[in-house]
């Protein structure tokens, strides 16, 4: 159900008739579905208001995203081809170029099934809460509340575990031979980018859709601005070696094990399209627009990522020397080796920096919405403070500033230990994969039991159960190997401490739930009024 013309009579149920959609929307406003502080042009469609009433929520944010701008947001919040370049050292260490080629194809197909499952749920319940809301609705009744609470903590943690800035430091190393690498320099650069992102999410919040649309153009054109020079200037690898030779530079007992661990690179570059879900309450006609934006962004980004993957594996040169680059980022060295020009390398890398900075802006937006939504249901400490939306701005300003503080603190970990920072980033990936697994698992249980699912405008139809189960089968080994370190032998410096931190996070969140959370946390299902959809 899209926008309804104002002059057309609307009948929702027997005996309930409105002369126009405007009359119906006015009644929704009178019922408190939309806060009076939201300007009328940002209140969305009749369907948006009905969805908010069904979910038991009051709209306090502005709906200023449409399909194209949301496609831009969903595409640039992940930055697949840019992210693949940034973390390519993982797969080059474990598995090599063949693992990147074949692994990327497998991961793109597998995660497409995952995102199709999430897109359907987004159409059922387009709310900023995302996974924890869906678990609250779809989990078995006996565990709805605690399971939803734990998932909320996992998504909250995944949303803020994002640091950017050290790519700039890599360029400095390339351009100034006398520069000495210092971890705290990267931390300061990361914090500067975070502050820049906060400014865009506050002072220019209403312009965020326009900014994302512009960056989408850079995201697409930038790909060709990089691959064309590489194909034209770089030496080509032998197809047989590039596509069929798996390598084990991590010191693992078998190449197969090394290849599974190396899948962290393609997985990480494709992970996180649920970020769009947390913007649900700022999208016009969300229940139809959001799932389409998610799936089209997956198709667009996965295709662009594949083009970059093929390009980089054929133009790498010697893998060992690339991994040992002083810039800390192999792709910067590849650019320079191909062009033999500092200016060209700087421009090519600058395109990536622009896109990653935009990604950080979007990450701050989605992290703050997730934090605000979870606090709205009393899921976090200081929920009364975090759940406030600043009048006039119509953004969760306090949650935005908390995201700044947490992300800056995470960046500071890099000063003391790069190992700890890598563990935090791995923890973010594990947490988000866990939230996918639990959420889809709950829907599978409902489908197996023959229980009805809520009405949705974007549906997997009769293929739903098969797609959901295939998604779970794909996520199982991915989740397991995400905890593994990259190299052997394992030492305190090379250990992936995400496994310990993940266990600690689960213990802390359960402890907080039983001490306080269970007394104050309001499971979203308690407020949901699905009968209104009928």
DACORSUL-V330000 format. One record per pair of residues at least 6 apart in sequence whose C-alpha atoms are under 7 Angstrom apart, sorted by the first residue. I is the first residue (numbers start at 0). J is the second residue. D is the distance in whole Angstrom. If there is no record, write none. Layout:
# DACORSUL-V330000
i->I j->J d->D
i->I j->J d->D
This chain:
# DACORSUL-V330000
i->0 j->46 d->7
i->1 j->284 d->7
i->2 j->44 d->6
i->2 j->45 d->7
i->3 j->20 d->6
i->4 j->20 d->7
i->5 j->19 d->5
i->5 j->20 d->5
i->5 j->21 d->6
i->6 j->19 d->5
i->7 j->18 d->7
i->7 j->19 d->5
i->8 j->17 d->6
i->8 j->18 d->4
i->8 j->19 d->5
i->9 j->16 d->6
i->9 j->17 d->5
i->9 j->18 d->6
i->9 j->19 d->6
i->9 j->20 d->6
i->10 j->16 d->4
i->10 j->17 d->6
i->17 j->23 d->6
i->20 j->45 d->7
i->24 j->45 d->6
i->27 j->48 d->7
i->31 j->57 d->7
i->32 j->48 d->6
i->32 j->51 d->7
i->32 j->52 d->6
i->32 j->56 d->7
i->32 j->57 d->5
i->32 j->58 d->6
i->33 j->57 d->5
i->33 j->58 d->5
i->33 j->59 d->6
i->34 j->57 d->6
i->34 j->58 d->6
i->34 j->59 d->5
i->36 j->390 d->6
i->36 j->391 d->7
i->37 j->59 d->6
i->37 j->60 d->7
i->37 j->61 d->6
i->37 j->393 d->7
i->41 j->61 d->5
i->41 j->62 d->5
i->41 j->63 d->6
i->42 j->61 d->6
i->42 j->62 d->6
i->43 j->62 d->6
i->43 j->283 d->5
i->43 j->284 d->6
i->44 j->283 d->7
i->44 j->284 d->6
i->46 j->284 d->7
i->47 j->284 d->6
i->47 j->285 d->7
i->51 j->57 d->6
i->51 j->58 d->7
i->53 j->527 d->6
i->53 j->528 d->5
i->53 j->529 d->6
i->53 j->531 d->6
i->53 j->532 d->7
i->54 j->526 d->6
i->54 j->527 d->4
i->54 j->528 d->6
i->55 j->526 d->5
i->55 j->527 d->5
i->55 j->528 d->7
i->59 j->393 d->6
i->60 j->280 d->6
i->60 j->281 d->6
i->60 j->393 d->5
i->60 j->394 d->6
i->61 j->281 d->5
i->61 j->393 d->6
i->62 j->280 d->7
i->62 j->281 d->4
i->62 j->282 d->5
i->62 j->283 d->5
i->63 j->281 d->6
i->63 j->282 d->6
i->63 j->283 d->7
i->64 j->208 d->6
i->64 j->281 d->6
i->64 j->282 d->5
i->64 j->283 d->6
i->65 j->282 d->6
i->65 j->283 d->6
i->66 j->288 d->6
i->66 j->292 d->6
i->68 j->208 d->5
i->68 j->209 d->7
i->68 j->211 d->6
i->68 j->212 d->5
i->69 j->292 d->6
i->70 j->292 d->5
i->70 j->296 d->6
i->71 j->211 d->5
i->71 j->212 d->5
i->71 j->215 d->5
i->72 j->211 d->5
i->72 j->361 d->7
i->73 j->272 d->7
i->73 j->275 d->6
i->73 j->292 d->7
i->73 j->293 d->6
i->73 j->296 d->6
i->74 j->296 d->5
i->74 j->300 d->6
i->75 j->215 d->6
i->75 j->354 d->7
i->75 j->357 d->7
i->75 j->358 d->6
i->76 j->358 d->4
i->76 j->361 d->5
i->76 j->362 d->6
i->77 j->269 d->7
i->77 j->271 d->6
i->77 j->272 d->7
i->77 j->358 d->6
i->78 j->354 d->7
i->78 j->355 d->7
i->78 j->358 d->7
i->79 j->268 d->5
i->79 j->269 d->6
i->79 j->300 d->6
i->79 j->301 d->7
i->79 j->304 d->6
i->80 j->303 d->6
i->80 j->304 d->4
i->80 j->307 d->6
i->81 j->351 d->6
i->82 j->268 d->5
i->83 j->264 d->6
i->83 j->265 d->7
i->83 j->268 d->5
i->84 j->330 d->6
i->85 j->328 d->7
i->86 j->264 d->6
i->87 j->264 d->6
i->88 j->322 d->6
i->88 j->329 d->7
i->89 j->261 d->6
i->89 j->263 d->7
i->89 j->264 d->6
i->89 j->485 d->7
i->90 j->98 d->7
i->90 j->99 d->6
i->90 j->261 d->4
i->90 j->262 d->6
i->90 j->264 d->6
i->92 j->247 d->7
i->92 j->248 d->5
i->92 j->249 d->6
i->93 j->246 d->7
i->93 j->247 d->5
i->93 j->248 d->6
i->93 j->249 d->6
i->93 j->257 d->5
i->93 j->258 d->5
i->93 j->260 d->6
i->93 j->261 d->4
i->94 j->245 d->5
i->94 j->246 d->5
i->94 j->247 d->6
i->94 j->254 d->7
i->94 j->257 d->6
i->94 j->258 d->4
i->94 j->261 d->6
i->95 j->245 d->5
i->95 j->246 d->5
i->96 j->241 d->6
i->96 j->242 d->7
i->96 j->245 d->7
i->96 j->312 d->6
i->97 j->241 d->6
i->97 j->242 d->4
i->97 j->243 d->5
i->97 j->244 d->6
i->97 j->245 d->5
i->98 j->245 d->6
i->98 j->258 d->6
i->99 j->265 d->7
i->100 j->242 d->7
i->100 j->308 d->7
i->100 j->309 d->7
i->102 j->262 d->6
i->102 j->265 d->7
i->103 j->265 d->5
i->106 j->265 d->7
i->106 j->266 d->6
i->107 j->301 d->6
i->109 j->470 d->6
i->109 j->473 d->6
i->111 j->297 d->7
i->112 j->466 d->6
i->112 j->470 d->5
i->113 j->470 d->5
i->115 j->294 d->7
i->116 j->439 d->7
i->116 j->467 d->6
i->118 j->290 d->4
i->118 j->293 d->7
i->119 j->290 d->7
i->119 j->457 d->6
i->119 j->458 d->6
i->119 j->459 d->7
i->121 j->276 d->7
i->121 j->286 d->7
i->121 j->290 d->6
i->122 j->286 d->4
i->122 j->287 d->6
i->122 j->290 d->6
i->122 j->455 d->5
i->122 j->456 d->6
i->122 j->457 d->6
i->123 j->286 d->7
i->123 j->453 d->6
i->123 j->454 d->6
i->123 j->455 d->5
i->125 j->279 d->5
i->125 j->285 d->6
i->125 j->286 d->6
i->126 j->277 d->7
i->126 j->279 d->5
i->126 j->280 d->6
i->127 j->276 d->6
i->127 j->277 d->4
i->127 j->278 d->6
i->127 j->279 d->5
i->127 j->280 d->6
i->127 j->368 d->6
i->127 j->369 d->6
i->127 j->372 d->6
i->128 j->277 d->6
i->128 j->369 d->6
i->128 j->372 d->5
i->128 j->373 d->6
i->129 j->276 d->6
i->129 j->277 d->6
i->130 j->150 d->7
i->130 j->434 d->6
i->130 j->438 d->6
i->131 j->147 d->5
i->131 j->148 d->7
i->131 j->150 d->5
i->131 j->151 d->5
i->132 j->147 d->7
i->132 j->523 d->6
i->133 j->438 d->7
i->134 j->143 d->7
i->134 j->147 d->5
i->134 j->438 d->5
i->134 j->441 d->7
i->135 j->143 d->5
i->135 j->144 d->6
i->135 j->147 d->5
i->135 j->522 d->6
i->135 j->523 d->6
i->135 j->524 d->5
i->136 j->524 d->5
i->137 j->441 d->6
i->137 j->442 d->6
i->137 j->445 d->7
i->138 j->441 d->5
i->144 j->522 d->5
i->148 j->378 d->7
i->149 j->508 d->6
i->150 j->434 d->6
i->151 j->373 d->7
i->152 j->508 d->7
i->153 j->430 d->5
i->153 j->431 d->7
i->153 j->434 d->7
i->154 j->430 d->6
i->154 j->431 d->6
i->154 j->434 d->7
i->155 j->369 d->6
i->155 j->370 d->6
i->156 j->427 d->6
i->157 j->427 d->4
i->157 j->428 d->7
i->157 j->430 d->6
i->157 j->431 d->6
i->158 j->362 d->7
i->158 j->366 d->5
i->159 j->366 d->6
i->159 j->402 d->6
i->159 j->405 d->7
i->159 j->406 d->6
i->160 j->406 d->7
i->160 j->423 d->7
i->160 j->424 d->6
i->160 j->427 d->5
i->161 j->406 d->7
i->161 j->424 d->7
i->162 j->189 d->6
i->162 j->406 d->7
i->162 j->410 d->6
i->163 j->189 d->5
i->163 j->192 d->7
i->164 j->185 d->6
i->164 j->188 d->5
i->164 j->189 d->4
i->164 j->192 d->7
i->165 j->185 d->5
i->165 j->188 d->7
i->165 j->189 d->7
i->168 j->185 d->6
i->169 j->326 d->4
i->169 j->327 d->6
i->169 j->328 d->7
i->170 j->326 d->7
i->170 j->345 d->7
i->172 j->178 d->6
i->172 j->326 d->6
i->173 j->326 d->6
i->174 j->341 d->7
i->182 j->413 d->6
i->182 j->414 d->5
i->183 j->414 d->5
i->186 j->410 d->5
i->186 j->411 d->6
i->186 j->413 d->6
i->186 j->414 d->7
i->189 j->410 d->7
i->190 j->407 d->6
i->190 j->410 d->7
i->192 j->356 d->7
i->193 j->403 d->7
i->196 j->359 d->6
i->196 j->360 d->4
i->196 j->363 d->7
i->197 j->403 d->7
i->199 j->360 d->7
i->200 j->360 d->7
i->200 j->364 d->6
i->214 j->354 d->7
i->218 j->354 d->6
i->221 j->350 d->6
i->225 j->347 d->6
i->226 j->307 d->7
i->226 j->310 d->6
i->229 j->314 d->7
i->229 j->337 d->6
i->232 j->337 d->5
i->232 j->338 d->6
i->233 j->314 d->6
i->233 j->337 d->4
i->234 j->314 d->6
i->234 j->316 d->7
i->235 j->313 d->5
i->235 j->314 d->5
i->236 j->313 d->5
i->236 j->314 d->6
i->241 j->312 d->7
i->241 j->313 d->7
i->245 j->254 d->7
i->246 j->254 d->6
i->247 j->254 d->5
i->247 j->257 d->6
i->249 j->257 d->7
i->249 j->485 d->6
i->249 j->486 d->4
i->249 j->487 d->6
i->250 j->486 d->6
i->250 j->487 d->5
i->251 j->257 d->6
i->251 j->486 d->7
i->251 j->487 d->6
i->259 j->480 d->7
i->260 j->480 d->6
i->260 j->483 d->7
i->260 j->485 d->7
i->263 j->481 d->6
i->272 j->293 d->7
i->274 j->365 d->6
i->277 j->365 d->6
i->277 j->368 d->6
i->277 j->369 d->6
i->278 j->365 d->6
i->278 j->368 d->7
i->279 j->285 d->6
i->286 j->456 d->7
i->287 j->456 d->6
i->287 j->457 d->6
i->290 j->457 d->7
i->315 j->333 d->6
i->321 j->329 d->5
i->321 j->332 d->7
i->322 j->329 d->6
i->324 j->332 d->7
i->331 j->348 d->7
i->334 j->344 d->6
i->335 j->341 d->7
i->335 j->344 d->5
i->363 j->399 d->7
i->363 j->402 d->7
i->366 j->402 d->7
i->367 j->395 d->7
i->367 j->398 d->5
i->367 j->399 d->5
i->367 j->402 d->6
i->368 j->395 d->7
i->370 j->398 d->6
i->371 j->385 d->6
i->371 j->386 d->5
i->371 j->395 d->6
i->371 j->398 d->6
i->372 j->386 d->7
i->373 j->379 d->7
i->374 j->382 d->4
i->374 j->385 d->6
i->374 j->386 d->5
i->375 j->382 d->7
i->375 j->386 d->5
i->376 j->520 d->6
i->376 j->521 d->5
i->376 j->522 d->7
i->377 j->519 d->6
i->377 j->520 d->5
i->377 j->521 d->6
i->378 j->516 d->6
i->378 j->520 d->5
i->385 j->397 d->6
i->385 j->398 d->5
i->387 j->395 d->6
i->388 j->394 d->6
i->388 j->395 d->4
i->388 j->396 d->6
i->389 j->395 d->6
i->389 j->396 d->6
i->412 j->419 d->7
i->412 j->420 d->6
i->413 j->420 d->6
i->418 j->492 d->6
i->418 j->493 d->7
i->422 j->495 d->6
i->422 j->496 d->5
i->422 j->497 d->5
i->423 j->497 d->6
i->425 j->497 d->6
i->426 j->497 d->5
i->426 j->501 d->6
i->429 j->478 d->6
i->429 j->481 d->7
i->432 j->478 d->7
i->436 j->471 d->6
i->436 j->474 d->7
i->439 j->467 d->6
i->443 j->464 d->6
i->443 j->467 d->6
i->443 j->468 d->7
i->446 j->464 d->7
i->482 j->495 d->6
i->482 j->497 d->6
i->482 j->498 d->6
i->483 j->495 d->6
i->484 j->493 d->6
i->484 j->494 d->5
i->484 j->495 d->5
i->486 j->493 d->7
